[in-house]
Amino acid sequence: MTNKKPKDIDEYKKWLKKKHKIEISGKTQKYYESVASKIKQDLEKSDFWIQLTKNFREYDVEYLVKTKYHLLTPILKPELYIKPFDSFLLKTFRKNIIENKRWPDEPKGGWVLPNNWYSRINDIIRTLFEVKYLDGVEFMISKIKSICEERSMECKVSLEATEEGYYAAHLYMIQEFEIPKVNWDTERIDVSIEIQITTQIQEVIRKLLHKYYEDKRKRLEKEDIKWQWNYESDEFVANYLGHILHYVEGMIMEIREKQKEEIT
């Protein structure tokens, strides 16, 4: 029955085929990769991306003058990444099934399917900016928003601070791209590009705990005991480590401000 909630990605593929007549195959992945590659190439050549990356050294100097500390290190041109197809499909699974509070009806905004998922999934193309200090996150947000405003581009900002100890800023810049269609024609769609801004400390912990967070996203069932009380669990260690490091970063900022006051 199509009303049975898929418990994993394999059951989800069967559900897509039975309910929506959509078969996930090697051809599906190949087409996704061709679309994502085209978006990435066009973004790299866009005026927005060229201006943003060109301004990095200027931003670092401005922050240095303002705070006496460098904003970025090293000052390198950030890379654009394509979301792997397996991760992309998993995200549609989360949108359609795991996070769908209206199941078995469609989630808010409708089903995320091939006819709309390049516009509905907001991080097909993403990049990451690392800043040295906590206040550098807000500093970079203001710079990116300024470029978007100059070019009349939609830009949404989400400051993430979760119960699980994850802290980062996510900017979603909306831009129109021309993508290939299955029949070799083309179409123009709005695509959301994710720009994540995090501190060096938070990025270290993110890399260490990446596999844990990915595994957690695949779970359909919730734990019986709250992680805050299960001190032997992976969640207890991972989540509180995130909170502790964020607190340490706040203390670093406080010490920096006190030093600044003593000098003046």
N, C-alpha and C positions, 0 to 999 in steps of 0.2 A: 504493500500500500504506500502511496506517495506521502501519506500523512505521518508515517513513521520517521522520527527525527534521526538523520544520519549521525553516527557516533564518531566517525573518522573520515579521512579524506577519500578512502576507497568507497565507502558507502555514499559519500557526497557525490562522487562521480556517477554512481549508479542512479542516484536520485535526479541528477541533472539530465541524464539520458531518458529516464522514465517520465518525469514530469514536464521537462522543457524540450525534449528531443535534441539535446545537446550532447555530443560525444566528445570527450576530452581525449585527444590523441597526439601523436607526434606532429601531425599537421597543425593542430591547434597551437602547440608550443612554438613551432617554426614561424607561424604567422604572427604570434605575439612578439617574438623576438625581432621580426622585421619592422613591426610598427614601433616598438620601443627604441630600436636603433635609429629609425628615421627621426623620432622626436628628439632624441639625444643629440644627433648631428645638427639638427636645425637650432636647438637651444644653444649649442656651443658657438654657432655663428651669429646668434642674435645680438642686437645692440645692447639689450639688457645684461646679458652674461658678460659681454666684452667690457662694458663699463664697470660692472660690479667687481670683476677680478682685477681690472686695471687700477681701481681705486684702493686696493688693499694696503699698499704701502702708505698712501695718504692717510688712511684710517689709523694705521699704527702710529704714525707721527703725531696725529692730532691727539690720540689717547695718551701718548707719551708726554706731550706738552701739558696736558690736563692733569695727569696723575703721577708723572715721573716713573711710570712703569710701561713696559711694552704690552700691547694688546695681543699680538700674535707671535708665535714662535714655533717653527720657522715660518717666514713669510713666503708661502708657496701657493701657487695657483691650485685651488681645490679641484678635486675630480668629480665628475658626474657619474653616477652609478645607475645601472639598469637593475630594477628589482628582478631577481631570478623568477622564472615562470612558476616553479613550485611554491615559492613564497607568495607570489601573486595569486595563484589559485587558492592557497590557504587563506588569504585575506578575504577572498570572495566567500569562502566557506564560513569564516567568522561573521561576515556581514549578513549572509543569507540564513545561517543556521544558529551558530553559537550565540551571537549577540542579538538575535531576532526575538524580541519579547512578544511579538504578535504571532509566533508560529502556531498553527501551520499556515497562517496567512502570510502574505509578503511583508517584508520589513518596511519601516517608514521610508518613503521615497521609491519603493518598488524593488523588485528582484534585481540583483546585480548580475547581469548576463552579458554574453558577447556583444550584443547590440548596443550596450551602454557602458560596459565596464572600463573602457579606456578613459572615460570622463568621470566615472564614479569612484575609481580607486585613485587616491590622491598622492601616491608616492611611487608611481611607475618609474619616474626619474627622480633621483634624490641626490643631495650632496650634504656634506657636513663641514661646518666651520668650528674650529677649536679656538677658544680664547683662554687667556691665562687666568683671569680673575672673574669672579661672579658678576661684577658690574659691567664686564665686557659683553655679557649676553645682551643686556638692554641697549648698550651702545651700538652693537651690530644690528639689532632689530631696527633701531631708528634710521640707520644708514640705508638698509635694504628697503624699508618702507618709503624713504625719501625718493629713491630711484623709481620705485613702482608708481608713486604719485606723479613724478615728472612725466612718466610715460603713460599715464592714465590706465595703469594695470591694476587689476584687483589683487589685493594681498591680505590674507587672513593670518592672524597670529594666535597661536595657542601656547600658553605657558604651562607645561606639564609639571605637576607635583602630585604624585600618586601616593596612596597608602602604602604601596610596595616599595617606596624609596627611590622612585625614578624621577629625576629632575632634568628638564631640558626645554628649550624653546623650539617650536616648530612653526615655520612660516610656509604658507601655501600660496604660491604665486600662480595666478591663472593666466594662461596664454593660449591663443589659438594656433593650432598646428595643422598642417596638411598631412594626412596619413594615407597609406595604401589600403585599398579595399581588397577583399578576397578575390574579386573578379578583375583585379589589376587596374581598376579605376581608382580615383582618389576622392577623399572627402575632407572637409575642414571641421575640426571639433575643438572644444575647449578642454585643455589638459591642465591638471594641477601639478606643479613642480614643488617637491618638498625640500626646503632648506632647513636643516637642523643646526641649531647653535648650542654648543655645550662647552663646559670648561674642560681643561685637560684632566683634572682629577675625575670628573664624572665619566669622561670617555674611557679612562683606564678601567673603571669598575664596570662600565657597559660591556667592554670587550671580554672581561673576565666572566661575566654572568650572561653573556649572549645566549649560550645554549640553554641555560635554565629558563630564560624568558621565552625563548622560542618553543620549548617543550610545554611550558605552561599555557601558551596561547592555543595549543592544540587540544587541550583538555575540555571535554564537554561537562563532566561532572565536577562539582566543587568539593573541596575537602570538608569532612565532617567537623573537624576541630579548627578553629581560627588559628592562622599561622602565628599570631602573637603569643599563643600559649603553647605551641608545639616547638620547644627550644631545640629539639633534635632534628627538626626538618630543614631541608635546603632553603625553604622560604624564610625561616627565622634568621639565618645567617645572612642570606643575600639581601633581604629587604632592610634589615637594620643597618647593614654596612652602608647601603645607599643613604640612609638618613644621617648616619654618623658623619659621613664624608661631606654631606651638604652643610651640616652644622659646622664642621671644621672650616669650610670655605667662608661661612659667615663670620667666623672668628678671625680669619685672616683679613677680611675686609675691615673689621672693627679695629684691629691692630694697626692696619695701614692708615685708617682715618685718624687714629690717636697720634701716630707719628707725624702726620701732616699738621695737626693742630699744634704739636710741640715745636715744630720748625717755624710755624708762622707766629 
